Amino acid sequence: MKKIILTGNLGRDPEMRTSPSGEQFATFTLAVSVGTKQNPKTDWVDVSCNGKLADVVCTYLKKGTKILVSGFPTVNAYMNKENQAVGSLRVYADDIEFLSPKASTDSPTDTSDVYTLPQTNMDTLHSDNIPF
């Protein structure tokens, strides 16, 4: 079993896409802080989700939102235009939790709420269906 859990901030607003088979899915990048305080580094991870989870992601998440993502990882390797080997990590999310505080006029400084998005069936989303 392959499972990955990441915490980070959205690097851009989620984007709804459609696979060649007509299924809709959301994609976004997640900035994950790694390294030390003396040598900070950010890893960028591509995240995809489908179904109701994709709808919720596109409705409620935006650039900068802090979330926790769990799902299964895939690594893609290819040669870029400069003929150098390049790799990228993509996570197919099956669960996402909101870690940023809910925007509210009642208690703008309350950060105790954690929001869990509904789990979705990842059987329908495969890397072969993604048009990039």
N, C-alpha and C positions, 0 to 999 in steps of 0.2 A: 504494500500500500504506500502510495506517495501522497503526502499532505504537507502543506506549508502554511504557516501563520505569520502574517506581516502586519506591522503597525506603521502608519505613515500619513502623509498629507497628499491630497489630490494635487497633481501638478497642472492639471487643466480640467475644464468642465467635461463631464461625461458626454460621449457622443453616441447617439443611437445609430446603428448600422443594420443592413439587411444582407443576409448570406445569399449565395446564388440559389439556394433551395427555398428562399422566401422567409426564413426565420429571422426575427429581429433579435439583436443583442446589443449591449452597451459596452463601450471600451473607454478606458481612461488610463492615465499614468499615475503611479503612486511613488512619491518621494520617500525613501526609507533611509533614515540617518544611521550611519555606521561609523566605525572608527572611534577615536577618543576625543576628549575636549581639546587636546593639543593638536590633534591631526583629524579634524572632522571631515567626513566624506558623505556624499549622498549617492545611493544607488537608485536608479530609476527602473521601475518594474511596470510592464504593460499588464493590465488586468482586463478580463472579459467576463461578462455574465449575460444570462439570457432569461427569458420568461418574466415573471412578476418581479424578480430581483432587478432585472434591467430597467423595468418601468420605474421602480422605486428609486433606483440610483439616479436616473435621469431627472426625476422630479425633485428630489431632496438634496442631492449632493452637488457641490460646486467646488471650483478651484480653492485650495487651502483647507478644505474640510478634513479633520483628522478622523481616520477610520481604522478598524481592524478588519483584515481580510483573511479568510481561510479558504483553501481550495487546493487544486492539484497543479503543480508546476510543470512547465515544458521549457526546454531550452532549444533555441533555433541558432544554428551556425551557418554562416554564409561568407562569401568573399565580397568585399565592397568594391567600389569603383577604382580604388587605389590598389586593388589586388591584395588586400590585407584580410586576414581571418577576423571575423566579427561574430560575437554571440549576443543573444538577447534572451531575457527571461520573461515568460508570459505565465500568468496565473489565471486559471479558469475558476472564478470564485463560486463557491456554493453557499457561503455565508458571509455577511458583512455586518459589522456593528458600528454605529455612529459613536464616536468618542468626543466629538466637539459638543459643546453645550447647545441646547435647544435655544434658538432665538426667541426670546419672550420679553414682553414689557413688564411682566410681574416680577421676575427675578433675573435681571440681566447678568448677574455674576454667579448664578448657580451652575456649577459644573458637575454636579453629582449624577445627572441623568445619563444613562447609556441606552442607546436605541439599537435594537436588533432587527435586522431586515429578515423577512421570511426566507426560509431555505427553498431552493429550487432544484428541480431535477436536471442534472448536468448531462444526462444521457443524450439529449438532443443537440448539444453543442460540441462539435469536434473541430480540431484544428483544420481538417480538410474542408470545412464549410466556411472558413473565414477568408474573405477575398483579399488578403494582403500577406 
